[in-house]
Amino acid sequence: MKPRVRFAPSPTGYLHIGGARTALFNWLYARHTGGTFILRIEDTDAARNSQEAVDVILNGLRWLGLDWDEGPLTGDATGASKGERGPYFQSQRKENYQRRVVALLSRGLAYEHEGAVKFKMQREPVTIHDLVVGDVVRKLTDREEVDPDFVILRSDGQPVFHLVNVIDDLEMDITHVIRGEDHLSNTAKHIALFQAFGVKPPHYAHIPLILNGDGSKMSKRDKGASLTSYLDDGFLPEAVVNYLCLLGWSPKDNREKMSLAETIERFDLPQILRHNARFDYEKLLWLQGEYARELADDRFYELAVHAFAKAGIDTNKFPLAYVKAALDTCKGKFKLFSELPAYAGFYFRDEIIYNADDAKKVFVPENKPRLEKLRDAFAALNTFDAASIELALKETAKQLGGKPGVLIHPCRLAVTGNPNGPSLYHLLEVLGKEKSLARIERALGNSQFAVN
C-alpha cells in the first residue's frame, strides 16, 4: 500500500510556521512516494471554531502550494472554492466517534467515570518505533496510585483529541503519522487505542521543533511564527517552502537553494534531522532575494502591482509601458514586495515628500547652484535616455570640479524624495524629461536651501 499521510491542524486563528512545516513534510513525503496527502481540520472544540480560523489554514496551504488529494466535494462548510475538494472536518464525523466509544464500552476497554468515559490504558511500558527519533519506551507509571487511564469522552459528550485523532487515522487508512516532536508524549496513548480497536498503528515520525535563534521555544508572538506574516510582508511562497525544507531536513550535500521538483525527488524520512531546528530570518531573507531576482517578468509585474495596490497606490492610472519600465528598474534591488511601495512609489505619485533628515543634509545652500546647473544641462538634452543623462551629469560634475556624487545625491532626493532607490539615470529616463525637470525645479524652491 502506498503511503497515506495527513495534516490535521486545529483552527486556532493562525497557522504557526511549525504547523506549515509539518504540512510541507507530509506533502513532500506523499509526493515523493506517489502516496496520498489528506487535510483534516480538527474542529471538535466548538467554542473556538470559526470559518475565519479555518480560512487562515486553507489560504496558507494554498499559498504554499500544498494541495490535498482527498476530501468532500464542494458543499456546505467545506471552506473550498467551487469545484474544489474541501478538507475533512472532525465536527462532521461525530457519529463515527460515538460508534467507536460504544464498541470500547461493550468490550470492557472503556468505562464511565463521573459522567465521562475513560479508556482502560495498558499498564506495561509502550515501545514507540519512531522513524526519526528511534525506539522510545514509555513507562506509564512507576507508582500504583497513579492511574494511567484517560478520558476519551467528556461529560458534555465531546470526544477528546486522543480518541478522534486515532479513529480518523484508522478510518482514513493513514500509514505514516508525521508530526511535531511535541506530540511524542501522546503517542503511547494512541498506540494503545489502535491496539484496542484491533488495528496495527501507523508508522510514526516525530520531526524536530522549530526554535527561535536563541534556542527558546517559538511562540505565536515571535517574529516569523505566523505564516500570515509572510503573505503580508510580500514573501514568495517558493522561498518560504525552500526555507521550511531546511528546518529539520537535509539533502546531505549542504545545498540550500533547491527547486521544489528536486526536493520532492530527494525528500525522505531518514534524512529528517534529530536535533531541533533554529529559525534564521536572515537566511530566509537571502533565499527570498534569490527567488525574487529570478522571477519571470510577468509574475514580477503582477506581484509588484499587487504590492502597490495594497499600499494604496493605483498603477492602473498610468500607461502599461510606463509601469513596466518603472518596475524594470526595481527588479533584483529589493527582497520583500512589501518594501516596493517605499522603494519606488515616487513613480506613481505627483507630490514628492522629502525624507526630512536627508533634506537637512542634502538641500543645503551650496548644493542649490549645483542642482541648478544640472537642471540646465538636463534641459539642453535632445535625447533623454539613461546614457545621455549619465554623460550630462558627469560632465556637469567635472565642470564644478567635483565627483558625480555631489550631484547624484541632491538630484535623487529631488526627484524621488529618498536617498536610495533604483539607478538614478534609469529612473530619470522612465520619469521623462518634463517630469524630472519639474521635480528638480520644485526642489530648488525648498526652503531648506535658504537655511545657513
N, C-alpha and C positions, 0 to 999 in steps of 0.2 A: 504493500500500500504506500502510495506517495505521501509525503508529509502533509499534514493539515495543521496549520498554526493559527493563532488568533491574537488580536489585540483587544483588551477588554477594559477600557477606561471608565471611570465614574465621572458623570457630568458635574464637575465642581465649579464651573465658571471660567476655567482657564486650562490650557494644555501645557503641562510642565515639559521642559526640554528633555527631561529624563523619560517621560512618557512617549514623547515623539521619537526618541532614540530607540525605545523598546518596540514601538510600532515599526520603525525602519528595519531593525534587525529581524523581526518576524517576516516582514515583507521581502527582505533580501533573501532569507533562507527559503521562503516559498518560491521565489523566482529562480533561485539557484538550482533548486531540486525539481522544478516543474510541479511543485505542490500547490496548495490552496491557502490563501490568506483570508481570514474571516475577521470582520469587525463586529464586536458585540458591546453594546452600551450597558453597563451595569448600573441600572437606574432603579433599583428596588427601594432606595431611600426616597420616598415621595416628598418628604419635607424640603429637600434641597434640589429637586429636579425642575428643570425648565427647558423649553425648546431652545432658548437663547444659549444655555450652557451646552446643549447638545451641538448646536451650530458651531460653537467655538471649536469643538473637536473635529467635526466634519470638515469645516473650512480649512482648518490647519492641515489635516491629512491630504485634502485635495490640493492645497497649495504645494505641499511637499511632493505630490505626485504618487502618493501611496494608495492606489486603487485596490478595493477589496473585491473578492471573487464571488461571494455568496451574500444572500440577504433577501428579504421580501421585496417584491416588485413595488414600484411607487404606489403609495396609497396613503392611508391615514397615519400621520405621525411618524413617517419613516425618516423625515429630515432630508429626503433626497429630492433632486430636481426631477421633473417629468421625464420618464424614460430611463431613469437610473435606478439601480438597486440600492435600497437603504440598508443600514446595518440591522443586526438583530437587537431587540430591546428586551432585557430581562423582565421588565414590567408587563410584557405581553406573553410571558411564559409561566405565569403563576400556577396554572393547573399542573404543569409538569412537576413543579416543586412539591405541591401538595400531595400528588400521587406518590412521589418517592418517599415522602415523610411517612405516609400511611404504610408503605411497604416496610420501612425500617421498624416502625412500631409493631407491626404484625409479626415480625420475625424476632422481636425482643432485642433488637440492636439499638433501639432508642426508647426513651420513656418520658412521661410527662413529669414536670417538676415546677411547682408554683405557677401553673398556667402556661409555662413554656414547654418546649420539647428539647431534651438533651440527648446527645449521641453518646453511646457507650464506647468510650475510647479504649483501645487495647492498652494493656499495662506494660508489655515488653517493649524494649527500645525499637525505634523505627530507623531503618537504614535508607538514606536517600542517595540514590545513584545519580549524581548530578554530572552533566556533560561538561560543565565549566568548572565547578567548584571541586569536583571529585566526590568520593563517598563521604557522607556526613551521617553520623549516628546521633539520633535524638533520644536521650534518656528522658522519658516523660516525667518521672518523679523519683526522687530518692527517699521520699518520706511517704508513709502510708496515709497520713492525714491529708495530703494534697490530692485533690480529686482531678484527674485529667479529663473527665467528661466535659463536654462543652455544648452550649446552646446552639441548636440549628434552626429553631423556630421560636421567635419571641412570643411573649404573652399576648401581643396585639395581632398575632397571626402572620407577621412579616418574617420571611426567611432571612437568615444571615448570610454574609458573604461566603463563608466556607462551604455552605451547602449549595448555593446556587452556582458558585464557581465550578464545583466538581460536577454537578448534574449537567450543566451546559457543556463542559468539556467532554463528558461522557457521551451525551446525546449528539454532539456535533462531531464525534469521532476525532477529537484533537489528538494528534500523535506526539507533538512536542509543545511543551509549555516554556516559552522563552520570556522571562520577566525579570524585573529588578531583584537584586540580591536581598532587598529588604523584605521580600516575600518568602525567603527561605525558612523563616521561623513558622510559617503557616503550613509548610509542605507536609510535615508528618501527619497533621490532621487530614489533609487532602488525600494522602495515600491511604490512610485508614478508611476513609469514606469510600474511595474507589473499591477497596477490598471488600467492604461491607456490601456494596452493590454487585459483587462478584465479577468485577472488571479489572483487568490489568491497568495500572496507572500509566499515563503517558510518560515520555521521556522529559526530564526537567533540565533546564539550562538557565541558571540564575546569573544574570550579567552584572558586572560591577556598577556601583553607584557613580553618579556624576557629582563631584565636589567642586566647591569654589577653588580659585587659585591658591588660597591659603590653607586648603585642606579641610575647611569647615563644610558642614552639610549645606547644600544649596536650598534655600527656601524660596517661596514664590516672590519675595520682595527683592531678591538679589538680581543684579544685572544679568540679563541673558536667561533667566529662569523661565519666563513665559514665552511660548512660541509666537504669540500675537505680537510681541515687541519686534520680532524680526520682520513681520509684514509691515508694521508701522514705520520702521526705520528704513525700509527700502532695500532689504537684503534680497538676493536672488535665491530661489529655492534650491537650485543646484549647488550653490556654495554652502548652504546650510546642511544639505544632505551629505555632501562630501565631508564636511567637518564632523557631523554626527557619527559618520562611519569610523572616524579616527578615535572616538571616545569609547574605548573598550575593545577595539578590534584592530588588528594589524595585518597587512598583507605580507609581512615578513621581509620586505625589501626596503623599508624606510621611506617608501613613497608617500607623499601627502596629497597631491592633486591627482585624482583618478576619475575617469569618466564613469557614469553610472553603469554602462554596459560592462565595463571591465570589472567594476566592483561586484556586480551580480555574478559574473563568471568566477570570481575568486573567493567570494564570501562563503565561509563555512564555520560551523560552531567550534571546531577545535582551535580556530585562530582567535577566539574571543579571549581577551586577557583576563587574568585572575585579579589583578590589583585595581583599585578604584581609579577612575579617570578624573583628571583635573581640568576644569574648564579654562581655556585660554582664549580670551576675547580678541587679543591681538592676532593670533593665528587665524581665527575666523575672519577678521577684517582683511588679512592678507589674501586668504582664499577668495573672499568677496571681490577684492580688487582684480585678482587674476581672471575671474569669470566675467566681471563687468567689462574688462578690456577686450575679451574675446566675443562679446555679443554680436550677433548678426545685426546689421543696420536697422532692419525693420523692427526687430524686437527692442532694440535700444531706443528707437524713436517712440515706440508705444509706451514703454516703461517711463521714459523721460516726460512725455506729455502727461501721463497719469500723475507723476510726482508733482508737476507744476499745478495741475488741476486741484490736487489735494491741498496745495498751499494757497489756493485761491487765485491762481494765475491762469487765465484763459488764452491758450495759444491759438485757438481757433480764430481769433480776431486778426491773425497775421497770415500772409501768404505761405503756403506749404513749403515753397522753396526757401523762404527766409527762415522758417522754423528749422528745417533740416540743416541748413547751413550753420545756423546758430548752434544746434546740438552737435554738429560735427566737430566744433572747436572744443567740446567738453569731453568727448569720449576718451577714456583712459586717464582722465585728470582727477577723478574723484572715485570714492569707493561705494558709498551708500547713496541711493537715489534720493533719500530724504535730505541730503546735502545740496542737491542740484538747484533748488529754488534760490538759496542764498548765494550759490556759486555763480549762477548765470541768469538770475531773474531780471537783471538790468536789460536784457534783450527785449523783454516784453513789458517794460514799464516806461511810461512817458516821463515821470518825475524820478530823478535820481536823488536818493537820500545818502549823503556822505557819512561814512564812519567818522564819528566825532573826534576820536583820538587821533586818527590819521589825518583828518583835516587840519588839526592844530599843528601837526608835524610837517605836512606837505604844502598846505596853502599858506605859505609864508611869503612875505613881501619880495624876497629875492627870486622866488620862483615865478612871480607874475610876468616879468618881461620875457622869461624863457618860454613860458607857455604861450605868450602872445606871438613870439617868433615862430613857434611850432605851428600855431594856428595858421599863420600866414603861409608857411611852407606847405601845409596840407591844402589850403585854399588854392594854391597855384598848381596843384597836380591836375593833369588832364585824365590820368588813369588812377583810380583809387583802389588799387589792389594791394595785397599784403607786401609784395616785393617793392612796389613803389613807395608805400608808406614807410617801410623799414629804411629804405635808402634816404628818404627825405628826413626822417627823424635822426638818423646817424649823421647826415650831413649838417643838419642844424646844430646838433651837439658839438660837432667839430668846430663849427663857426663860433660857438660860445666858449670854446676852449675846454670843454668837459667831456665826460663819458656819456653814453646813451642813458645811463641810469638817472641823470639829472632831469631828463625829460620824460622817461618812461613812467616814473612814479607819479608825478603830478598829472600826466595825461591819463593814466589808468584810473586814478581816483576821480578825475573829472568826468570820464565817460561811463564808469561803472559804479562808482561810489565805494568801491572796496580796494584794498591794497593788493589783493591776489585774485587770480581768475584765469581764464583762457589766455592764449597767446595774444598780446596786445595788437600786433599787426593784423592778425587774422580776425579778431573781434571787431576792429575798426572797419575792415573790409566788409564784414557782414552788416554792421550798423549802417554803412554807407556814408558818403561824404557829407551830405546835408545834415543828417542826424548827429554825426560825430562833431562837426563844426559847431552845431547848435549847443551841444552839451559842453564843449570846451568854452564857448562864449559865456554860457551860464555860470560855469565855474569861475571864470575870470571876474565875475561880478560878486563873488563870495566875499562877505565882509571880513573873513579871516585874513585875506590878502593884505588888508589895510592895517592889521594889528602888528605893532612892532614888538 
